[in-house]
Amino acid sequence: LDMDLSPGVDYNAVQTAAFAKLNALGLRDAATADYVMFLFPPGISPYIAYAYINWWASFYSDTWGGSVSAHMHEVGHNFGLA
């Protein structure tokens, strides 16, 4: 992303920029990608990971992107498990 990614930057702004980049690449929704995983650099997100219920994307902070248990938990939310 072409933006400041230093610790403390607003994670919502980073999320918005990441979606804009996906849109520019033609990946707009679940019809063009089954699942998208976003990985925040250290110090951006206040959460270790999060996902929205019944949606196609999840978000991971720093090294949590490599955690199988975090993936399973967040993908559960993507599949509709609250």
SEFIZA-3560 file (N, C-alpha, C; in Angstrom, 3 decimals):
REM SEFIZA-3560
<numar><xx>0.833</xx><yy>-1.180</yy><zz>0.000</zz><atom>N</atom></numar>
<numar><xx>0.000</xx><yy>0.000</yy><zz>0.000</zz><atom>CA</atom></numar>
<numar><xx>0.874</xx><yy>1.238</yy><zz>0.000</zz><atom>C</atom></numar>
<numar><xx>0.415</xx><yy>2.232</yy><zz>-0.681</zz><atom>N</atom></numar>
<numar><xx>1.159</xx><yy>3.480</yy><zz>-0.753</zz><atom>CA</atom></numar>
<numar><xx>0.654</xx><yy>4.425</yy><zz>0.336</zz><atom>C</atom></numar>
<numar><xx>1.034</xx><yy>4.121</yy><zz>1.582</zz><atom>N</atom></numar>
<numar><xx>0.607</xx><yy>4.943</yy><zz>2.719</zz><atom>CA</atom></numar>
<numar><xx>1.511</xx><yy>4.671</yy><zz>3.910</zz><atom>C</atom></numar>
<numar><xx>1.394</xx><yy>5.509</yy><zz>4.909</zz><atom>N</atom></numar>
<numar><xx>2.165</xx><yy>5.338</yy><zz>6.141</zz><atom>CA</atom></numar>
<numar><xx>1.665</xx><yy>4.100</yy><zz>6.873</zz><atom>C</atom></numar>
<numar><xx>2.548</xx><yy>3.163</yy><zz>7.133</zz><atom>N</atom></numar>
<numar><xx>2.196</xx><yy>1.953</yy><zz>7.869</zz><atom>CA</atom></numar>
<numar><xx>2.993</xx><yy>1.839</yy><zz>9.161</zz><atom>C</atom></numar>
<numar><xx>3.340</xx><yy>2.975</yy><zz>9.726</zz><atom>N</atom></numar>
<numar><xx>4.082</xx><yy>2.963</yy><zz>10.981</zz><atom>CA</atom></numar>
<numar><xx>3.131</xx><yy>2.662</yy><zz>12.144</zz><atom>C</atom></numar>
<numar><xx>3.655</xx><yy>2.120</yy><zz>13.237</zz><atom>N</atom></numar>
<numar><xx>2.812</xx><yy>1.809</yy><zz>14.396</zz><atom>CA</atom></numar>
<numar><xx>1.973</xx><yy>3.005</yy><zz>14.837</zz><atom>C</atom></numar>
<numar><xx>0.727</xx><yy>2.731</yy><zz>15.165</zz><atom>N</atom></numar>
<numar><xx>-0.181</xx><yy>3.763</yy><zz>15.647</zz><atom>CA</atom></numar>
<numar><xx>-1.071</xx><yy>4.357</yy><zz>14.578</zz><atom>C</atom></numar>
<numar><xx>-0.803</xx><yy>4.021</yy><zz>13.306</zz><atom>N</atom></numar>
<numar><xx>-1.661</xx><yy>4.512</yy><zz>12.229</zz><atom>CA</atom></numar>
<numar><xx>-3.053</xx><yy>3.879</yy><zz>12.404</zz><atom>C</atom></numar>
<numar><xx>-4.098</xx><yy>4.569</yy><zz>11.995</zz><atom>N</atom></numar>
<numar><xx>-5.467</xx><yy>4.084</yy><zz>12.156</zz><atom>CA</atom></numar>
<numar><xx>-5.697</xx><yy>2.821</yy><zz>11.311</zz><atom>C</atom></numar>
<numar><xx>-6.012</xx><yy>1.714</yy><zz>11.963</zz><atom>N</atom></numar>
<numar><xx>-6.174</xx><yy>0.462</yy><zz>11.233</zz><atom>CA</atom></numar>
<numar><xx>-7.361</xx><yy>0.515</yy><zz>10.280</zz><atom>C</atom></numar>
<numar><xx>-8.381</xx><yy>1.321</yy><zz>10.583</zz><atom>N</atom></numar>
<numar><xx>-9.513</xx><yy>1.458</yy><zz>9.662</zz><atom>CA</atom></numar>
<numar><xx>-9.074</xx><yy>2.097</yy><zz>8.343</zz><atom>C</atom></numar>
<numar><xx>-8.163</xx><yy>3.056</yy><zz>8.420</zz><atom>N</atom></numar>
<numar><xx>-7.641</xx><yy>3.686</yy><zz>7.207</zz><atom>CA</atom></numar>
<numar><xx>-6.837</xx><yy>2.680</yy><zz>6.388</zz><atom>C</atom></numar>
<numar><xx>-6.078</xx><yy>1.822</yy><zz>7.064</zz><atom>N</atom></numar>
<numar><xx>-5.302</xx><yy>0.796</yy><zz>6.369</zz><atom>CA</atom></numar>
<numar><xx>-6.252</xx><yy>-0.206</yy><zz>5.720</zz><atom>C</atom></numar>
<numar><xx>-7.289</xx><yy>-0.602</yy><zz>6.437</zz><atom>N</atom></numar>
<numar><xx>-8.271</xx><yy>-1.531</yy><zz>5.891</zz><atom>CA</atom></numar>
<numar><xx>-8.936</xx><yy>-0.932</yy><zz>4.647</zz><atom>C</atom></numar>
<numar><xx>-9.329</xx><yy>0.326</yy><zz>4.710</zz><atom>N</atom></numar>
<numar><xx>-9.955</xx><yy>1.005</yy><zz>3.573</zz><atom>CA</atom></numar>
<numar><xx>-9.015</xx><yy>1.056</yy><zz>2.373</zz><atom>C</atom></numar>
<numar><xx>-7.747</xx><yy>1.368</yy><zz>2.621</zz><atom>N</atom></numar>
<numar><xx>-6.757</xx><yy>1.420</yy><zz>1.537</zz><atom>CA</atom></numar>
<numar><xx>-6.526</xx><yy>0.034</yy><zz>0.934</zz><atom>C</atom></numar>
<numar><xx>-6.542</xx><yy>-0.997</yy><zz>1.772</zz><atom>N</atom></numar>
<numar><xx>-6.346</xx><yy>-2.362</yy><zz>1.273</zz><atom>CA</atom></numar>
<numar><xx>-7.515</xx><yy>-2.772</yy><zz>0.372</zz><atom>C</atom></numar>
<numar><xx>-8.733</xx><yy>-2.427</yy><zz>0.755</zz><atom>N</atom></numar>
<numar><xx>-9.884</xx><yy>-2.739</yy><zz>-0.097</zz><atom>CA</atom></numar>
<numar><xx>-9.831</xx><yy>-1.958</yy><zz>-1.407</zz><atom>C</atom></numar>
<numar><xx>-9.383</xx><yy>-0.717</yy><zz>-1.353</zz><atom>N</atom></numar>
<numar><xx>-9.244</xx><yy>0.076</yy><zz>-2.577</zz><atom>CA</atom></numar>
<numar><xx>-8.232</xx><yy>-0.573</yy><zz>-3.520</zz><atom>C</atom></numar>
<numar><xx>-7.144</xx><yy>-1.090</yy><zz>-2.951</zz><atom>N</atom></numar>
<numar><xx>-6.131</xx><yy>-1.771</yy><zz>-3.762</zz><atom>CA</atom></numar>
<numar><xx>-6.706</xx><yy>-3.039</yy><zz>-4.388</zz><atom>C</atom></numar>
<numar><xx>-7.469</xx><yy>-3.802</yy><zz>-3.616</zz><atom>N</atom></numar>
<numar><xx>-8.117</xx><yy>-5.000</yy><zz>-4.164</zz><atom>CA</atom></numar>
<numar><xx>-9.054</xx><yy>-4.627</yy><zz>-5.302</zz><atom>C</atom></numar>
<numar><xx>-9.853</xx><yy>-3.576</yy><zz>-5.103</zz><atom>N</atom></numar>
<numar><xx>-10.767</xx><yy>-3.124</yy><zz>-6.155</zz><atom>CA</atom></numar>
<numar><xx>-10.003</xx><yy>-2.771</yy><zz>-7.424</zz><atom>C</atom></numar>
<numar><xx>-8.862</xx><yy>-2.104</yy><zz>-7.271</zz><atom>N</atom></numar>
<numar><xx>-8.048</xx><yy>-1.728</yy><zz>-8.423</zz><atom>CA</atom></numar>
<numar><xx>-7.531</xx><yy>-2.959</yy><zz>-9.163</zz><atom>C</atom></numar>
<numar><xx>-7.360</xx><yy>-4.060</yy><zz>-8.430</zz><atom>N</atom></numar>
<numar><xx>-6.901</xx><yy>-5.319</yy><zz>-9.033</zz><atom>CA</atom></numar>
<numar><xx>-8.048</xx><yy>-6.165</yy><zz>-9.575</zz><atom>C</atom></numar>
<numar><xx>-9.287</xx><yy>-5.671</yy><zz>-9.401</zz><atom>N</atom></numar>
<numar><xx>-10.450</xx><yy>-6.404</yy><zz>-9.894</zz><atom>CA</atom></numar>
<numar><xx>-11.054</xx><yy>-7.374</yy><zz>-8.905</zz><atom>C</atom></numar>
<numar><xx>-10.569</xx><yy>-7.394</yy><zz>-7.676</zz><atom>N</atom></numar>
<numar><xx>-11.112</xx><yy>-8.279</yy><zz>-6.635</zz><atom>CA</atom></numar>
<numar><xx>-12.073</xx><yy>-7.470</yy><zz>-5.770</zz><atom>C</atom></numar>
<numar><xx>-13.339</xx><yy>-7.477</yy><zz>-6.129</zz><atom>N</atom></numar>
<numar><xx>-14.293</xx><yy>-6.582</yy><zz>-5.491</zz><atom>CA</atom></numar>
<numar><xx>-15.168</xx><yy>-7.232</yy><zz>-4.425</zz><atom>C</atom></numar>
<numar><xx>-15.376</xx><yy>-8.538</yy><zz>-4.516</zz><atom>N</atom></numar>
<numar><xx>-16.297</xx><yy>-9.178</yy><zz>-3.583</zz><atom>CA</atom></numar>
<numar><xx>-16.102</xx><yy>-10.690</yy><zz>-3.628</zz><atom>C</atom></numar>
<numar><xx>-16.999</xx><yy>-11.401</yy><zz>-2.977</zz><atom>N</atom></numar>
<numar><xx>-16.890</xx><yy>-12.858</yy><zz>-2.898</zz><atom>CA</atom></numar>
<numar><xx>-17.064</xx><yy>-13.529</yy><zz>-4.265</zz><atom>C</atom></numar>
<numar><xx>-17.589</xx><yy>-12.810</yy><zz>-5.253</zz><atom>N</atom></numar>
<numar><xx>-17.730</xx><yy>-13.377</yy><zz>-6.595</zz><atom>CA</atom></numar>
<numar><xx>-16.383</xx><yy>-13.470</yy><zz>-7.312</zz><atom>C</atom></numar>
<numar><xx>-15.415</xx><yy>-12.670</yy><zz>-6.896</zz><atom>N</atom></numar>
<numar><xx>-14.107</xx><yy>-12.669</yy><zz>-7.561</zz><atom>CA</atom></numar>
<numar><xx>-13.000</xx><yy>-13.263</yy><zz>-6.693</zz><atom>C</atom></numar>
<numar><xx>-13.286</xx><yy>-13.518</yy><zz>-5.436</zz><atom>N</atom></numar>
<numar><xx>-12.315</xx><yy>-14.152</yy><zz>-4.534</zz><atom>CA</atom></numar>
<numar><xx>-13.092</xx><yy>-14.910</yy><zz>-3.465</zz><atom>C</atom></numar>
<numar><xx>-12.737</xx><yy>-16.161</yy><zz>-3.237</zz><atom>N</atom></numar>
<numar><xx>-13.424</xx><yy>-16.943</yy><zz>-2.215</zz><atom>CA</atom></numar>
<numar><xx>-13.124</xx><yy>-16.426</yy><zz>-0.815</zz><atom>C</atom></numar>
<numar><xx>-11.886</xx><yy>-16.028</yy><zz>-0.610</zz><atom>N</atom></numar>
<numar><xx>-11.458</xx><yy>-15.622</yy><zz>0.725</zz><atom>CA</atom></numar>
<numar><xx>-10.216</xx><yy>-14.748</yy><zz>0.598</zz><atom>C</atom></numar>
<numar><xx>-10.167</xx><yy>-13.690</yy><zz>1.381</zz><atom>N</atom></numar>
<numar><xx>-8.988</xx><yy>-12.815</yy><zz>1.381</zz><atom>CA</atom></numar>
<numar><xx>-8.537</xx><yy>-12.618</yy><zz>2.819</zz><atom>C</atom></numar>
<numar><xx>-7.255</xx><yy>-12.802</yy><zz>3.036</zz><atom>N</atom></numar>
<numar><xx>-6.661</xx><yy>-12.611</yy><zz>4.347</zz><atom>CA</atom></numar>
<numar><xx>-5.759</xx><yy>-11.382</yy><zz>4.291</zz><atom>C</atom></numar>
<numar><xx>-5.999</xx><yy>-10.428</yy><zz>5.186</zz><atom>N</atom></numar>
<numar><xx>-5.174</xx><yy>-9.233</yy><zz>5.279</zz><atom>CA</atom></numar>
<numar><xx>-4.251</xx><yy>-9.376</yy><zz>6.483</zz><atom>C</atom></numar>
<numar><xx>-3.016</xx><yy>-8.994</yy><zz>6.317</zz><atom>N</atom></numar>
<numar><xx>-2.040</xx><yy>-9.062</yy><zz>7.402</zz><atom>CA</atom></numar>
<numar><xx>-1.521</xx><yy>-7.658</yy><zz>7.685</zz><atom>C</atom></numar>
<numar><xx>-1.805</xx><yy>-7.154</yy><zz>8.893</zz><atom>N</atom></numar>
<numar><xx>-1.330</xx><yy>-5.835</yy><zz>9.295</zz><atom>CA</atom></numar>
<numar><xx>0.113</xx><yy>-5.905</yy><zz>9.776</zz><atom>C</atom></numar>
<numar><xx>0.909</xx><yy>-4.879</yy><zz>9.492</zz><atom>N</atom></numar>
<numar><xx>2.251</xx><yy>-4.805</yy><zz>10.068</zz><atom>CA</atom></numar>
<numar><xx>2.158</xx><yy>-4.613</yy><zz>11.589</zz><atom>C</atom></numar>
<numar><xx>3.240</xx><yy>-4.822</yy><zz>12.313</zz><atom>N</atom></numar>
<numar><xx>3.217</xx><yy>-4.650</yy><zz>13.769</zz><atom>CA</atom></numar>
<numar><xx>2.754</xx><yy>-3.248</yy><zz>14.172</zz><atom>C</atom></numar>
<numar><xx>1.928</xx><yy>-3.188</yy><zz>15.217</zz><atom>N</atom></numar>
<numar><xx>1.537</xx><yy>-1.921</yy><zz>15.807</zz><atom>CA</atom></numar>
<numar><xx>0.398</xx><yy>-1.186</yy><zz>15.134</zz><atom>C</atom></numar>
<numar><xx>-0.249</xx><yy>-1.793</yy><zz>14.137</zz><atom>N</atom></numar>
<numar><xx>-1.348</xx><yy>-1.122</yy><zz>13.433</zz><atom>CA</atom></numar>
<numar><xx>-2.698</xx><yy>-1.444</yy><zz>14.083</zz><atom>C</atom></numar>
<numar><xx>-3.043</xx><yy>-2.707</yy><zz>14.149</zz><atom>N</atom></numar>
<numar><xx>-4.361</xx><yy>-3.103</yy><zz>14.658</zz><atom>CA</atom></numar>
<numar><xx>-4.324</xx><yy>-3.331</yy><zz>16.168</zz><atom>C</atom></numar>
<numar><xx>-5.373</xx><yy>-2.887</yy><zz>16.869</zz><atom>N</atom></numar>
<numar><xx>-5.440</xx><yy>-3.166</yy><zz>18.309</zz><atom>CA</atom></numar>
<numar><xx>-5.875</xx><yy>-4.602</yy><zz>18.600</zz><atom>C</atom></numar>
<numar><xx>-6.240</xx><yy>-5.342</yy><zz>17.575</zz><atom>N</atom></numar>
<numar><xx>-6.723</xx><yy>-6.720</yy><zz>17.729</zz><atom>CA</atom></numar>
<numar><xx>-5.676</xx><yy>-7.696</yy><zz>17.212</zz><atom>C</atom></numar>
<numar><xx>-5.673</xx><yy>-8.915</yy><zz>17.743</zz><atom>N</atom></numar>
<numar><xx>-4.763</xx><yy>-9.917</yy><zz>17.181</zz><atom>CA</atom></numar>
<numar><xx>-5.295</xx><yy>-10.413</yy><zz>15.840</zz><atom>C</atom></numar>
<numar><xx>-6.618</xx><yy>-10.444</yy><zz>15.723</zz><atom>N</atom></numar>
<numar><xx>-7.263</xx><yy>-10.828</yy><zz>14.469</zz><atom>CA</atom></numar>
<numar><xx>-8.742</xx><yy>-10.476</yy><zz>14.578</zz><atom>C</atom></numar>
<numar><xx>-9.371</xx><yy>-10.270</yy><zz>13.420</zz><atom>N</atom></numar>
<numar><xx>-10.821</xx><yy>-10.067</yy><zz>13.421</zz><atom>CA</atom></numar>
<numar><xx>-11.382</xx><yy>-10.400</yy><zz>12.045</zz><atom>C</atom></numar>
<numar><xx>-12.653</xx><yy>-10.725</yy><zz>12.037</zz><atom>N</atom></numar>
<numar><xx>-13.373</xx><yy>-11.012</yy><zz>10.792</zz><atom>CA</atom></numar>
<numar><xx>-14.832</xx><yy>-10.647</yy><zz>11.008</zz><atom>C</atom></numar>
<numar><xx>-15.506</xx><yy>-10.399</yy><zz>9.924</zz><atom>N</atom></numar>
<numar><xx>-16.927</xx><yy>-10.083</yy><zz>9.988</zz><atom>CA</atom></numar>
<numar><xx>-17.743</xx><yy>-11.338</yy><zz>9.700</zz><atom>C</atom></numar>
<numar><xx>-18.902</xx><yy>-11.428</yy><zz>10.325</zz><atom>N</atom></numar>
<numar><xx>-19.772</xx><yy>-12.598</yy><zz>10.167</zz><atom>CA</atom></numar>
<numar><xx>-20.305</xx><yy>-12.648</yy><zz>8.730</zz><atom>C</atom></numar>
<numar><xx>-20.252</xx><yy>-13.845</yy><zz>8.147</zz><atom>N</atom></numar>
<numar><xx>-20.766</xx><yy>-14.088</yy><zz>6.780</zz><atom>CA</atom></numar>
<numar><xx>-20.122</xx><yy>-13.171</yy><zz>5.737</zz><atom>C</atom></numar>
<numar><xx>-18.818</xx><yy>-13.041</yy><zz>5.788</zz><atom>N</atom></numar>
<numar><xx>-18.112</xx><yy>-12.199</yy><zz>4.843</zz><atom>CA</atom></numar>
<numar><xx>-16.880</xx><yy>-12.907</yy><zz>4.339</zz><atom>C</atom></numar>
<numar><xx>-16.208</xx><yy>-12.394</yy><zz>3.358</zz><atom>N</atom></numar>
<numar><xx>-15.133</xx><yy>-13.094</yy><zz>2.661</zz><atom>CA</atom></numar>
<numar><xx>-13.724</xx><yy>-12.647</yy><zz>3.046</zz><atom>C</atom></numar>
<numar><xx>-13.592</xx><yy>-11.799</yy><zz>4.060</zz><atom>N</atom></numar>
<numar><xx>-12.258</xx><yy>-11.313</yy><zz>4.422</zz><atom>CA</atom></numar>
<numar><xx>-12.036</xx><yy>-11.404</yy><zz>5.925</zz><atom>C</atom></numar>
<numar><xx>-10.786</xx><yy>-11.606</yy><zz>6.293</zz><atom>N</atom></numar>
<numar><xx>-10.397</xx><yy>-11.557</yy><zz>7.703</zz><atom>CA</atom></numar>
<numar><xx>-9.063</xx><yy>-10.815</yy><zz>7.799</zz><atom>C</atom></numar>
<numar><xx>-8.752</xx><yy>-10.380</yy><zz>9.012</zz><atom>N</atom></numar>
<numar><xx>-7.630</xx><yy>-9.477</yy><zz>9.241</zz><atom>CA</atom></numar>
<numar><xx>-6.792</xx><yy>-9.995</yy><zz>10.405</zz><atom>C</atom></numar>
<numar><xx>-5.474</xx><yy>-9.986</yy><zz>10.238</zz><atom>N</atom></numar>
<numar><xx>-4.571</xx><yy>-10.544</yy><zz>11.235</zz><atom>CA</atom></numar>
<numar><xx>-3.468</xx><yy>-9.535</yy><zz>11.541</zz><atom>C</atom></numar>
<numar><xx>-3.095</xx><yy>-9.473</yy><zz>12.776</zz><atom>N</atom></numar>
<numar><xx>-2.064</xx><yy>-8.541</yy><zz>13.204</zz><atom>CA</atom></numar>
<numar><xx>-0.716</xx><yy>-9.240</yy><zz>13.295</zz><atom>C</atom></numar>
<numar><xx>0.244</xx><yy>-8.713</yy><zz>12.564</zz><atom>N</atom></numar>
<numar><xx>1.640</xx><yy>-9.130</yy><zz>12.657</zz><atom>CA</atom></numar>
<numar><xx>1.789</xx><yy>-10.648</yy><zz>12.528</zz><atom>C</atom></numar>
<numar><xx>2.377</xx><yy>-11.293</yy><zz>13.501</zz><atom>N</atom></numar>
<numar><xx>2.676</xx><yy>-12.726</yy><zz>13.413</zz><atom>CA</atom></numar>
<numar><xx>1.442</xx><yy>-13.613</yy><zz>13.551</zz><atom>C</atom></numar>
<numar><xx>0.307</xx><yy>-13.060</yy><zz>13.942</zz><atom>N</atom></numar>
<numar><xx>-0.912</xx><yy>-13.861</yy><zz>14.051</zz><atom>CA</atom></numar>
<numar><xx>-1.376</xx><yy>-14.367</yy><zz>12.694</zz><atom>C</atom></numar>
<numar><xx>-0.880</xx><yy>-13.794</yy><zz>11.621</zz><atom>N</atom></numar>
<numar><xx>-1.203</xx><yy>-14.281</yy><zz>10.288</zz><atom>CA</atom></numar>
<numar><xx>-0.681</xx><yy>-15.689</yy><zz>10.048</zz><atom>C</atom></numar>
<numar><xx>0.266</xx><yy>-16.132</yy><zz>10.839</zz><atom>N</atom></numar>
<numar><xx>0.813</xx><yy>-17.472</yy><zz>10.719</zz><atom>CA</atom></numar>
<numar><xx>0.219</xx><yy>-18.465</yy><zz>11.702</zz><atom>C</atom></numar>
<numar><xx>-0.795</xx><yy>-18.053</yy><zz>12.438</zz><atom>N</atom></numar>
<numar><xx>-1.393</xx><yy>-18.916</yy><zz>13.455</zz><atom>CA</atom></numar>
<numar><xx>-2.594</xx><yy>-19.678</yy><zz>12.894</zz><atom>C</atom></numar>
<numar><xx>-2.466</xx><yy>-20.995</yy><zz>12.826</zz><atom>N</atom></numar>
<numar><xx>-3.569</xx><yy>-21.824</yy><zz>12.326</zz><atom>CA</atom></numar>
<numar><xx>-4.814</xx><yy>-21.662</yy><zz>13.196</zz><atom>C</atom></numar>
<numar><xx>-4.642</xx><yy>-21.580</yy><zz>14.495</zz><atom>N</atom></numar>
<numar><xx>-5.808</xx><yy>-21.438</yy><zz>15.380</zz><atom>CA</atom></numar>
<numar><xx>-6.513</xx><yy>-20.099</yy><zz>15.148</zz><atom>C</atom></numar>
<numar><xx>-5.762</xx><yy>-19.038</yy><zz>14.883</zz><atom>N</atom></numar>
<numar><xx>-6.376</xx><yy>-17.743</yy><zz>14.578</zz><atom>CA</atom></numar>
<numar><xx>-7.135</xx><yy>-17.816</yy><zz>13.259</zz><atom>C</atom></numar>
<numar><xx>-6.561</xx><yy>-18.488</yy><zz>12.269</zz><atom>N</atom></numar>
<numar><xx>-7.252</xx><yy>-18.650</yy><zz>10.985</zz><atom>CA</atom></numar>
<numar><xx>-8.561</xx><yy>-19.402</yy><zz>11.171</zz><atom>C</atom></numar>
<numar><xx>-8.526</xx><yy>-20.491</yy><zz>11.882</zz><atom>N</atom></numar>
<numar><xx>-9.732</xx><yy>-21.294</yy><zz>12.087</zz><atom>CA</atom></numar>
<numar><xx>-10.807</xx><yy>-20.481</yy><zz>12.799</zz><atom>C</atom></numar>
<numar><xx>-10.401</xx><yy>-19.739</yy><zz>13.803</zz><atom>N</atom></numar>
<numar><xx>-11.350</xx><yy>-18.926</yy><zz>14.556</zz><atom>CA</atom></numar>
<numar><xx>-11.997</xx><yy>-17.869</yy><zz>13.653</zz><atom>C</atom></numar>
<numar><xx>-11.179</xx><yy>-17.129</yy><zz>12.902</zz><atom>N</atom></numar>
<numar><xx>-11.705</xx><yy>-16.044</yy><zz>12.066</zz><atom>CA</atom></numar>
<numar><xx>-12.491</xx><yy>-16.567</yy><zz>10.877</zz><atom>C</atom></numar>
<numar><xx>-12.029</xx><yy>-17.638</yy><zz>10.256</zz><atom>N</atom></numar>
<numar><xx>-12.784</xx><yy>-18.224</yy><zz>9.140</zz><atom>CA</atom></numar>
<numar><xx>-14.138</xx><yy>-18.747</yy><zz>9.639</zz><atom>C</atom></numar>
<numar><xx>-14.186</xx><yy>-19.201</yy><zz>10.883</zz><atom>N</atom></numar>
<numar><xx>-15.477</xx><yy>-19.574</yy><zz>11.482</zz><atom>CA</atom></numar>
<numar><xx>-16.451</xx><yy>-18.411</yy><zz>11.438</zz><atom>C</atom></numar>
<numar><xx>-15.970</xx><yy>-17.215</yy><zz>11.754</zz><atom>N</atom></numar>
<numar><xx>-16.828</xx><yy>-16.026</yy><zz>11.658</zz><atom>CA</atom></numar>
<numar><xx>-17.248</xx><yy>-15.798</yy><zz>10.206</zz><atom>C</atom></numar>
<numar><xx>-16.302</xx><yy>-15.951</yy><zz>9.275</zz><atom>N</atom></numar>
<numar><xx>-16.629</xx><yy>-15.768</yy><zz>7.861</zz><atom>CA</atom></numar>
<numar><xx>-17.706</xx><yy>-16.754</yy><zz>7.397</zz><atom>C</atom></numar>
<numar><xx>-17.719</xx><yy>-17.930</yy><zz>7.989</zz><atom>N</atom></numar>
<numar><xx>-18.715</xx><yy>-18.945</yy><zz>7.635</zz><atom>CA</atom></numar>
<numar><xx>-20.031</xx><yy>-18.770</yy><zz>8.381</zz><atom>C</atom></numar>
<numar><xx>-20.102</xx><yy>-17.749</yy><zz>9.231</zz><atom>N</atom></numar>
<numar><xx>-21.367</xx><yy>-17.447</yy><zz>9.905</zz><atom>CA</atom></numar>
<numar><xx>-21.423</xx><yy>-17.840</yy><zz>11.356</zz><atom>C</atom></numar>
<numar><xx>-20.356</xx><yy>-18.356</yy><zz>11.905</zz><atom>N</atom></numar>
<numar><xx>-20.340</xx><yy>-18.718</yy><zz>13.322</zz><atom>CA</atom></numar>
<numar><xx>-19.983</xx><yy>-17.494</yy><zz>14.147</zz><atom>C</atom></numar>
<numar><xx>-20.836</xx><yy>-17.120</yy><zz>15.060</zz><atom>N</atom></numar>
<numar><xx>-20.615</xx><yy>-15.885</yy><zz>15.838</zz><atom>CA</atom></numar>
<numar><xx>-19.726</xx><yy>-16.097</yy><zz>17.032</zz><atom>C</atom></numar>
//
